[in-house]
């Protein structure tokens, strides 16, 4: 079987011990890394990070100041995709800097080779809910503010949306023919899908800018109406994380941060779970170290 070429798109704002392990573990003659380091992050030794892989290339992209729930999150993903498509890879995998592989590197590469052409994108449901549609229905001009208090963020959001509701604002009317969808922003997509999404960047910017958490909307919306809809993974519209190959727990957290006591659970994850998130190396280094060490500290057979 001819090996595929992979581009790992990593968004990080710190937690460099995990990033360093990612670069070492996924290092392969079949893969390169494209890394976006948040502009707020200081003291980054780019040369040291780039020197970690022995076979893969590390490309650091333009740095943006990414804010939670804001368009800058979408823009960061687009920056990574634009940089990576120049290399014409077979697959593009969006990871965060706090993700950990659950299978060996060779298993991961073989998994996609055996399913070549499938796009791994997870949808919340077949149709977007009214609550989630509000993310693009109204304007959220304050999302780029760095408001750390959750209750204050919610208050400002409600104060912004209320007059718009009273005035009958509906941004979706400016996007006739677009059927919006929502899901998880972490993906593994083909070159054809990546290029299709980038061709629609002007439309994406139009409905995502000043939206709320539209990083969980733009890819699903583009993919569902694309010529590649039939290439989506099984269970794509069933709120099943197997559809994006990620092990993420939204029942115990937002999402849950895995602890050292969760190792056995993660090690026993099913065959379709290739990556897990999220992890906090400062608080729970044990589970991270044990997961990376399962295959000898490298990405070898398993």
C-alpha positions in Angstrom: 0.0 0.0 0.0 1.4 3.3 -1.1 2.0 5.5 2.0 0.0 8.8 2.2 1.5 12.2 3.0 0.2 13.9 6.1 0.2 17.5 7.3 -0.3 18.0 11.1 -1.8 21.4 11.7 -1.2 22.3 15.4 -2.6 25.3 17.2 -0.8 26.0 20.5 -0.7 28.8 23.0 1.7 27.0 25.4 2.1 23.6 27.0 5.3 23.0 25.0 6.1 19.7 26.7 3.2 18.2 24.9 4.0 19.9 21.6 7.6 18.6 21.9 6.3 15.1 22.4 3.9 15.5 19.5 6.7 16.5 17.2 8.9 13.6 18.3 6.1 11.0 18.2 4.5 11.8 14.9 7.9 12.4 13.1 7.8 10.5 9.8 9.1 10.6 6.3 5.4 10.8 5.4 4.5 13.8 7.4 5.2 17.5 8.1 4.1 19.9 10.8 2.5 23.3 10.4 2.4 25.1 13.8 0.5 28.2 14.8 1.8 29.6 18.0 -0.5 32.2 19.6 0.9 35.7 19.3 0.3 36.2 23.1 2.8 33.4 23.8 6.3 34.6 24.8 9.7 33.0 25.1 9.3 30.5 22.3 12.4 28.8 21.0 11.4 28.1 17.5 14.7 26.8 16.4 14.7 24.2 19.2 11.2 23.0 18.3 12.0 22.8 14.6 15.0 20.6 15.4 13.0 17.9 17.2 11.8 15.9 14.2 14.5 14.0 12.4 12.4 13.3 9.2 9.5 15.8 9.2 9.7 19.5 8.4 8.3 22.0 10.8 6.7 25.2 9.4 5.7 28.0 11.8 2.9 30.1 10.3 1.9 33.7 10.7 1.0 34.3 14.4 -2.4 35.6 15.4 -3.8 36.7 18.7 -6.4 34.0 19.1 -9.3 34.7 21.4 -11.8 32.1 22.7 -15.0 32.0 20.7 -13.9 34.7 18.3 -13.2 34.7 14.5 -9.5 34.6 15.2 -9.9 30.9 16.0 -11.3 30.3 12.5 -8.6 32.6 11.0 -5.9 30.5 12.7 -7.2 27.4 11.2 -7.4 29.0 7.7 -3.8 30.2 8.1 -2.7 26.7 8.8 -4.7 25.2 5.9 -3.4 27.9 3.5 0.2 27.2 4.4 -0.1 23.4 4.3 -2.0 23.0 0.9 1.1 24.3 -0.8 2.6 20.9 0.0 -0.3 18.9 -1.5 -0.7 16.4 1.3 -3.2 13.6 1.2 -4.5 14.4 4.7 -4.6 17.5 6.9 -5.1 16.9 10.7 -6.0 19.7 13.0 -4.6 19.2 16.5 -4.3 21.4 19.5 -1.1 21.7 21.4 -2.7 19.7 24.3 -3.7 16.6 22.2 -2.1 13.2 22.7 -2.1 10.3 20.2 -3.8 7.1 21.4 -2.3 4.8 18.8 1.2 4.4 17.3 2.4 6.6 14.5 2.3 3.6 12.1 -1.2 2.7 13.2 -2.4 6.2 12.5 -0.8 6.4 9.1 -2.1 2.9 8.2 -5.6 3.9 9.4 -5.8 6.7 6.9 -4.2 4.7 4.1 -6.9 2.0 4.5 -9.6 4.7 4.4 -8.0 7.0 1.8 -10.5 9.6 0.5 -12.7 9.6 3.6 -13.2 13.0 5.4 -13.3 12.8 9.1 -15.5 15.6 10.3 -17.9 15.3 13.3 -21.4 16.9 13.3 -23.5 17.6 16.3 -26.6 16.4 14.6 -28.2 16.2 11.1 -29.6 19.8 11.6 -28.3 22.7 13.5 -30.3 23.7 16.6 -31.9 27.2 17.0 -29.5 27.8 19.9 -26.4 27.0 17.7 -27.8 28.9 14.7 -27.7 32.0 16.9 -23.9 31.8 16.6 -24.2 33.2 13.1 -27.7 34.8 13.3 -26.5 37.7 15.5 -23.4 39.9 15.7 -21.0 39.4 18.6 -18.5 42.3 18.2 -17.1 41.9 21.7 -15.8 38.3 21.2 -12.3 39.5 20.4 -12.0 41.1 23.8 -9.9 39.2 26.3 -12.6 38.8 29.0 -11.4 36.1 31.3 -14.5 35.9 33.5 -17.0 33.5 32.1 -20.0 35.1 33.7 -18.9 38.5 32.4 -18.5 37.1 28.9 -22.0 35.7 29.0 -23.4 38.9 30.4 -21.8 41.0 27.7 -23.0 38.5 25.1 -26.6 38.7 26.3 -26.6 42.5 26.4 -25.3 42.5 22.8 -27.8 40.0 21.5 -31.0 41.3 23.2 -31.4 44.5 21.2 -30.7 42.5 18.0 -33.5 40.1 18.9 -35.9 43.0 19.5 -34.8 44.6 16.2 -35.3 41.3 14.2 -31.7 41.0 13.2 -30.9 37.8 11.2 -27.6 37.6 9.5 -28.5 34.3 7.9 -30.8 36.1 5.5 -27.7 37.5 3.9 -26.5 34.0 3.1 -29.3 32.5 1.0 -28.8 28.9 0.1 -26.4 28.2 2.9 -27.5 25.5 5.3 -25.6 25.9 8.5 -24.2 23.0 10.6 -22.3 22.6 13.8 -19.8 20.1 15.2 -16.3 19.7 16.5 -13.6 21.8 15.0 -10.9 19.1 15.2 -10.7 17.3 11.8 -8.8 15.1 9.5 -9.6 16.0 5.9 -8.4 15.3 2.4 -6.6 17.6 0.0 -9.7 18.0 -2.1 -11.8 19.0 0.9 -9.1 21.4 2.2 -8.9 23.2 -1.2 -12.7 23.3 -1.4 -12.9 25.0 2.0 -10.2 27.5 1.1 -12.0 28.4 -2.2 -14.9 29.4 0.0 -12.9 31.6 2.3 -14.7 34.8 1.3 -18.1 33.3 2.2 -16.6 31.8 5.4 -15.4 35.2 6.5 -18.7 36.8 5.7 -20.7 34.6 8.0 -18.1 33.8 10.6 -16.7 37.3 11.3 -18.3 38.7 14.5 -20.0 35.4 15.1 -19.8 33.2 18.2 -17.6 30.1 18.3 -17.9 29.7 14.5 -14.8 27.5 14.5 -17.5 24.8 15.2 -19.6 25.9 12.3 -17.6 26.9 9.3 -16.1 23.5 8.3 -19.3 21.5 8.8 -21.3 24.1 6.9 -18.9 23.9 3.9 -18.6 20.2 4.0 -22.3 19.4 4.2 -23.0 21.2 1.0 -19.9 20.2 -0.8 -19.4 17.6 -3.6 -17.6 15.6 -1.0 -20.5 15.1 1.4 -20.6 11.4 0.5 -17.0 11.0 1.6 -17.8 11.9 5.2 -17.0 9.2 7.7 -19.7 6.8 9.1 -21.6 8.3 12.0 -20.6 11.8 10.8 -24.1 13.3 11.7 -24.6 11.2 14.9 -22.7 13.3 17.4 -20.2 10.4 17.5 -16.5 11.4 18.0 -15.4 8.4 16.0 -16.4 10.4 13.0 -13.4 12.7 13.6 -11.1 10.1 15.3 -10.9 12.1 18.5 -11.6 10.9 22.1 -13.1 13.9 23.8 -15.4 13.9 26.8 -17.9 16.7 27.1 -19.9 14.9 29.8 -17.4 15.5 32.6 -16.1 18.9 31.4 -16.0 21.6 28.7 -14.3 19.5 27.6 -12.9 17.2 30.4 -9.2 17.4 31.2 -7.9 13.9 31.5 -6.0 13.0 34.7 -3.4 10.5 35.7 -6.1 8.1 36.8 -7.6 8.0 33.3 -4.8 6.2 31.6 -6.5 2.8 31.5 -9.6 4.3 30.0 -7.6 6.1 27.3 -5.4 3.1 26.5 -8.6 1.0 26.0 -10.2 3.5 23.5 -11.6 1.8 20.5 -9.8 1.4 17.1 -11.3 4.6 15.6 -10.0 6.9 18.3 -6.5 8.1 17.2 -6.1 11.3 19.3 -7.4 12.4 22.6 -7.9 15.9 24.2 -7.4 17.6 26.3 -4.5 17.4 28.8 -2.8 19.6 31.3 0.9 18.7 31.6 1.4 21.0 34.6 -1.3 19.3 36.6 -1.3 15.7 35.2 2.0 14.9 33.5 1.7 11.2 34.4 -1.1 10.3 31.9 0.7 12.2 29.1 4.0 10.6 29.7 2.5 7.1 29.9 0.5 7.5 26.7 3.5 8.7 24.7 5.6 6.0 26.3 3.3 3.2 25.2 5.1 2.8 21.9 8.7 3.3 23.2 8.5 7.1 23.2 8.4 7.1 19.4 5.5 6.5 17.0 6.4 2.9 16.2 4.3 -0.1 15.5 1.4 -0.9 17.7 
